[in-house]
């Protein structure tokens, strides 16, 4: 199958999932497509179990094997989706909660990594899995960051107060750098490739964050300068696409945080560039284009999440362990949000409801799955991938679909 045929088949499947969701399931598009894709995967597995000669799962697995989910996410969809999300963020509102966002995206991720890692270690042992604490901590690192793609798609209709929405959005956009450094460090330690060094980890984190910010600012302001006095919508959109893709690639070449760099680019263009160098008509065209692209790529990503389950080597024990891991992840999320916001409460940075909403609104998605699939070969790899998938599916199909009801029940009016 050629690349073009593969893309055509993927788009066709996602379109069919979207149609069935719209006609029969009636969930929000991204969540409904995930649910329909998951249902199709389960039905295909059931059909092959009843009729082994059909071999539908083997054919589907051979097809899914041609899609490198990690590569699709980190070197395809992520740059465009992060840029689109950041483009629409009001920097003035985000700046108001910068201290909370900073703590949640750094200290919060590290707290969650530790709590999930230790908690999952004991849960796994209870289920008879002999896995080292370091691999459990690596699982904690990959499952701790909230997924900006999932969060941004759900928050649009959740009805959370503006202050809480700004904190959740800001945290989701900025916490990838911390999580990826923690994940890579823990995987290297668990695989025996290095020894722990606080200085080395701190240096790596500083390089990723500072370098990502600098690249983002340079590309963002540079592109904003090019957009001055331009009246060609096509060229302006091409420049923004070049920022999202070329800027992301540049950050990777320089070994700095590419997700953070592209978020900064989006914030600069969406606030400074749009306000000072674009006419109202230009802004309208640019925002409409990125809004539509954001919606379409979200549907593709969530359709992939639903389909990818057919390629995984699940067993029943992994599913039960994943279900047992859900409360561990939620408790870790409560600690990672509650501790920083409790410290900030004296400065009137939070209300009691903020912790509750942000705990339930800490959604996991494609980034966690992509990190899990990037794990090197070791005895518990398939188990961790399976558990990650269960936690992500719970997050998308339970937490995301009930977040609006939780917000309404708490009657949150201000943070």
Secondary structure, 3 states (H helix, E strand, C coil): CCHHHHHHHHHHHHHHHHHHHHHHHCCCHHHHHHHHHHHHHHHHHHHHHHCHHHCHHHHHHHHHCCCCHHHHHHHHHHHHHHHHHHHCCCHHHHHHCHHHHHHHHHHHHHHHHHHHHHHHHHHHHHCCCCCCHHHHHHHHHHHHCCCHHHHHHHHHHHCCCHHHHHHHHHHHHHCHHHHHHHHHHHHHHHCCCCCCCHHHHHHHHHHHHHHHHHHHHHHHHHHHHHCCCCCCHHHHHHHHHHHHHHHHHHHHHCCCCHHHHHHHHHHHHHHHHHHHHCCHHHHHHHHHHHHHHHHHHHHHHHHHHHHHHHHCCCCHHHHHHHHHHHHHHHHHHHHHHHHHHHHHHHHCCCCHHHHHHHHHCCCCCHHHHHHHHCCCCCCCHHHHHHHHHHHHHHHHHHHHHHHHHHHHHHCCCCC
